[in-house]
Amino acid sequence: MSGLVIFGGRSEIGTELGTLLCAGRPVVLAVRPGTTPDVARFERAGASAVHVIDFDALESQTHAAAVAQAQELAGPLHTAIVAFGILGDQERAQTNPEHAREIATVDYTAQVSVLTLLTNTMDRGHIVAFSSIAGWRARRANYVYGSTKAGLDAFCQGLADRLHGGPLALITARPGFVIGSMTAGMSPAPLSVDAPTVAAAVAREIRSGSGRSTTLWIPGRLRLLAWVMRCVPRPLWRRMPR
């Protein structure tokens, strides 16, 4: 049975999606060193085996070894979920370039690294990446994080075109505000979603059997909101909240 790997094996969305897809399959959870994912949840969901490996997004020189180890443990990888990331602290990032660089590295550079390695390793199946409405038009209130999602989204569109028509497909999830631990304490934005909703939408696309690379607005109505966002004059947009 084909293997499944989750880079960001403790993430809410990654865990939700992984448990929807893992039945009868070996699973590899790639997590930050020193952290413990919910292995039992995958076992209850029917995974044939669950392996945990260390993965540090900030240590790019270790990424190739992590992908190779995942393939070694789970056999041929036919589903890869890239779900790690940080929101960061916008106010801190505005004055602390180290923190700004950390956000950029985890949410963009490391994603590009892992997605490229997976693309060059997997022969077929699906890779899942997570963009965000935050990258559609960066706002003053979260422009550091938003800029990483804008860059990642552009990378994914190009990668999807590279994979078009082949046996390996890239699904780029583009959700709205996701209610969860990362956004705890923040007021939900219009058309907010939660991790189960995002995971269910991606799982439906994978199970549809289309085998095509695609970008999923989650919820679908978010596409209209995005169009409106593009039309807001810059002086008004400058005062938009998160």
C-alpha positions in Angstrom: 0.0 0.0 0.0 1.3 3.5 -0.8 2.7 5.6 1.9 1.5 8.9 3.3 3.8 11.5 4.9 2.8 14.7 6.8 5.4 17.4 7.2 4.0 19.2 10.2 2.6 16.0 11.8 1.3 17.9 14.8 -0.6 20.5 12.8 -4.4 20.6 13.2 -5.1 20.6 9.4 -2.4 18.0 8.7 -3.8 15.7 11.4 -7.4 16.1 10.3 -6.5 15.4 6.6 -4.1 12.6 7.4 -6.7 10.7 9.5 -9.2 10.9 6.6 -6.7 9.3 4.2 -4.6 6.9 6.2 -6.8 3.8 6.5 -4.8 0.7 5.5 -1.6 2.8 4.8 1.7 3.3 6.5 2.0 6.9 7.8 5.1 9.0 8.5 4.7 12.0 10.8 7.5 14.5 10.4 7.6 16.8 13.4 9.9 19.3 15.2 12.6 17.5 17.3 11.4 17.1 20.9 7.6 17.2 20.0 5.2 14.3 20.1 2.4 13.9 17.6 -0.9 12.1 18.2 0.1 8.6 17.0 -2.9 6.9 18.6 -5.3 9.0 16.5 -3.8 7.7 13.3 -3.9 4.1 14.6 -7.5 4.5 15.5 -8.2 5.8 12.0 -6.8 2.6 10.5 -3.2 3.4 9.6 -1.2 0.1 9.1 1.8 1.6 10.7 2.8 5.0 12.1 6.3 6.3 12.1 7.6 9.5 13.7 10.7 11.3 12.3 12.4 14.6 13.2 12.0 17.5 10.8 13.3 21.1 11.4 12.0 23.5 8.9 14.8 26.0 9.8 17.5 23.4 9.0 17.3 23.2 5.2 20.3 20.9 4.9 18.3 18.2 6.7 15.2 18.3 4.4 16.5 15.8 1.8 17.4 13.3 4.4 13.9 13.7 6.0 12.1 13.0 2.7 14.4 10.0 2.0 13.7 8.6 5.5 10.0 9.0 5.0 10.1 7.0 1.8 12.3 4.4 3.4 9.9 3.9 6.3 6.6 4.0 4.4 7.5 2.7 1.0 6.6 4.5 -2.2 5.0 7.9 -1.1 1.8 8.6 -3.0 0.3 11.2 -0.7 2.4 14.0 0.9 0.9 16.7 3.1 3.0 19.8 3.7 1.3 21.4 6.7 3.9 23.0 8.8 4.0 26.8 9.4 3.9 29.6 11.9 1.8 32.7 12.1 4.5 34.7 13.9 4.1 38.1 15.6 3.6 40.9 13.1 4.5 43.7 15.6 7.7 41.8 16.7 8.6 41.1 13.1 8.4 44.8 12.2 11.3 45.6 14.5 13.1 42.3 14.8 14.6 41.1 11.5 15.5 37.8 13.0 11.8 37.0 13.7 10.8 38.3 10.3 13.4 36.0 8.7 12.1 33.1 10.8 8.5 33.6 9.5 9.8 33.9 5.9 12.0 30.7 6.3 9.3 28.5 7.8 6.4 29.7 5.8 8.1 30.1 2.4 11.7 29.0 2.0 11.3 25.7 3.8 8.0 25.0 2.0 9.7 25.5 -1.4 12.5 23.2 -0.3 10.2 20.4 0.8 7.8 20.7 -2.1 10.7 20.5 -4.6 12.2 17.5 -2.9 8.8 15.7 -2.8 8.1 16.5 -6.4 11.5 15.0 -7.4 11.0 11.9 -5.2 7.4 10.9 -5.8 6.4 9.2 -9.1 2.6 9.6 -8.7 -0.2 10.5 -6.3 -0.9 13.8 -4.6 1.1 16.6 -2.9 -0.9 19.0 -0.7 0.2 22.5 0.1 -1.6 25.2 2.1 -1.8 28.7 0.9 -4.2 31.3 2.4 -6.4 34.2 1.6 -3.8 36.2 3.6 -1.5 36.0 0.6 -4.1 37.3 -1.9 -3.5 40.9 -0.9 -1.1 41.5 2.0 -2.5 43.8 4.7 -0.7 46.1 7.0 -1.8 44.1 10.0 -0.1 40.9 8.9 2.1 41.7 5.8 5.0 39.5 6.9 2.9 36.3 7.1 0.8 37.4 4.1 3.9 37.9 1.9 5.1 34.4 2.6 1.7 33.0 1.5 1.7 35.2 -1.6 5.1 33.8 -2.5 4.1 30.2 -1.7 0.9 30.5 -3.7 2.8 31.8 -6.8 5.3 28.9 -6.4 2.5 26.4 -6.2 0.8 27.8 -9.3 4.0 27.3 -11.3 4.7 23.9 -9.9 1.1 22.8 -10.7 1.7 23.9 -14.3 4.9 21.9 -14.4 3.1 18.8 -13.2 0.0 19.3 -15.5 -1.0 16.1 -17.3 1.4 13.9 -15.3 0.8 11.1 -12.7 1.7 13.5 -9.8 -0.7 16.2 -8.9 -0.4 19.3 -6.6 -3.5 20.4 -4.6 -3.1 23.9 -3.3 -5.6 24.7 -0.5 -6.4 28.4 -0.3 -8.6 28.7 2.8 -9.9 31.8 4.5 -9.2 32.6 8.2 -8.8 29.2 9.9 -10.1 29.0 13.4 -7.7 26.9 15.5 -4.8 27.0 17.9 -2.7 29.1 15.6 -5.3 31.9 15.6 -6.5 31.4 19.2 -7.6 34.7 20.7 -8.2 36.4 17.3 -11.6 37.4 16.1 -12.7 35.2 13.1 -12.9 37.0 9.7 -15.8 36.6 7.3 -16.0 33.2 5.7 -13.8 31.6 8.4 -13.4 27.9 8.4 -12.0 25.3 10.8 -9.5 22.5 10.3 -12.0 19.7 9.7 -13.7 21.8 7.0 -10.4 22.4 5.2 -9.4 18.8 5.5 -12.7 17.5 4.2 -12.5 19.7 1.1 -9.0 18.5 0.3 -9.9 14.8 0.9 -12.9 15.1 -1.4 -10.7 16.4 -4.2 -8.2 13.6 -3.7 -11.0 11.0 -3.7 -12.6 12.4 -6.7 -10.1 10.6 -8.8 -9.5 13.5 -11.1 -5.8 13.2 -10.8 -5.3 16.9 -11.7 -3.5 19.7 -10.0 -5.9 22.3 -8.7 -6.3 25.2 -6.4 -9.2 24.9 -3.8 -10.9 28.0 -2.4 -12.2 27.0 1.0 -15.1 27.8 1.2 -15.9 28.3 -2.5 -17.6 31.6 -1.8 -14.2 33.0 -0.8 -13.4 33.5 -4.4 -15.9 36.3 -4.6 -14.5 37.9 -1.5 -11.1 37.8 -3.0 -12.3 39.6 -6.1 -13.8 42.3 -3.9 -10.5 42.6 -2.0 -8.7 43.4 -5.2 -11.1 46.2 -5.9 -10.7 48.1 -2.6 -8.8 51.4 -3.1 -5.3 51.4 -1.5 -6.1 54.2 1.0 -9.0 52.2 2.4 -7.1 48.9 2.2 -4.3 50.5 4.3 -6.7 50.7 7.2 -8.0 47.2 6.9 -7.7 45.0 10.1 -6.3 41.5 10.0 
